[in-house]
Amino acid sequence: MSITQDAKRQMIMQQVNSQLSRQGYASLKAVRLSYETNKLNQVSYQGITKAGTGKVARLIKWQLKLKGASCPSSLDIEMANIKQLQQQCQNQKSYQTLIEYQFIKTSTVDIQGELWQLSGLVMPYFNLGSLKHYLQGYQLADHDKLHLALKLAECVQQAHQLGWIHGDIKPSNFLLSTSQESKSSLSNNTGLKVYLNDWSCAQPQSAGSELNEIFVNEINQKVKGTPAYLAPECWQGQPITVQSDLYAFGVTLFELFAANRPYQVQQPEAQKQRLSSQWARLHCQQPIPLLPKQWQRLQPLIDKLLAKRTENRLKTIEEAIKLIQVFHKNAEDEIY
């Protein structure tokens, strides 16, 4: 990073921290700063800042956009989705896997004579982090993995029950928390909570909503989601469906039980176009890999989730839940 870039980064963080402090957030610590460019070549900066400590800690996901910028950013889309979700969930306490998001007050920031608009959302800080980071740091017993698989499926189920397709299901978008002080084991932990995060690729299942009218063109301009988890139909230009979520959930389950993804490519970051074509070929043409021997009993479930054609895939997440429940009960019976 050049000195100029570093100086601009420091200036941005100082201005953002100043605005957040005025809104009552304290003990601010930068976690991430990045930028994205829209179709009009307009740059917006996006960051994550941790506020507070201990049980009252929060994560603030914010953005800086030039005042007057017309194209919605990924965070604009996510915040609009979340607001619509919150409206749907109002007075419905049964949706326990949805994060309690709040929003910072939109304000104007002057950076070197340019006016930027600061906006963002606030979410709790999760003491176990994401599923991706948790699996990298700890070993789980078989029955704990099955228990966790059920929790993941319930998150997807609640999104679908609300009439939404998440569009980017993967381990890093599941957040975990527990009341236990120890992070090394989830055994017999009834306090484990799992939440589905990042609604920037989400869409209502039914066409014609106000959200679709505003953002559908922006969403459909390019393939959305994470290549390692994208269903074959997404690579073929078809719109995402519930079955697309089920495919991504299948990839996530494979990763949970096999400790690696079903499909992997190794290419330099500079060759992104070639990388995308390799991912497309793997998802669309490569046979479904086998789980490790100890998890072979789950292979029929994986096969039904990772079917190349949507008509051969499971139709609902409830079907997957029923199968996982059977495996989970059998695992518990073996213990006791």
Secondary structure as GFF3:
##gff-version 3
##sequence-region A 1 336
A	DSSP	alpha_helix	3	22	.	.	.	ID=ss1
A	DSSP	beta_strand	29	37	.	.	.	ID=ss2
A	DSSP	beta_strand	43	51	.	.	.	ID=ss3
A	DSSP	three_ten_helix	54	56	.	.	.	ID=ss4
A	DSSP	beta_strand	58	66	.	.	.	ID=ss5
A	DSSP	alpha_helix	74	89	.	.	.	ID=ss6
A	DSSP	beta_strand	102	103	.	.	.	ID=ss7
A	DSSP	beta_strand	107	111	.	.	.	ID=ss8
A	DSSP	beta_strand	114	124	.	.	.	ID=ss9
A	DSSP	beta_strand	129	130	.	.	.	ID=ss10
A	DSSP	alpha_helix	131	137	.	.	.	ID=ss11
A	DSSP	alpha_helix	142	161	.	.	.	ID=ss12
A	DSSP	beta_strand	164	165	.	.	.	ID=ss13
A	DSSP	three_ten_helix	171	173	.	.	.	ID=ss14
A	DSSP	beta_strand	174	177	.	.	.	ID=ss15
A	DSSP	beta_strand	193	196	.	.	.	ID=ss16
A	DSSP	beta_strand	203	204	.	.	.	ID=ss17
A	DSSP	alpha_helix	210	220	.	.	.	ID=ss18
A	DSSP	three_ten_helix	227	229	.	.	.	ID=ss19
A	DSSP	alpha_helix	232	235	.	.	.	ID=ss20
A	DSSP	alpha_helix	242	258	.	.	.	ID=ss21
A	DSSP	alpha_helix	272	285	.	.	.	ID=ss22
A	DSSP	three_ten_helix	293	298	.	.	.	ID=ss23
A	DSSP	alpha_helix	299	305	.	.	.	ID=ss24
A	DSSP	three_ten_helix	310	312	.	.	.	ID=ss25
A	DSSP	alpha_helix	317	335	.	.	.	ID=ss26
###
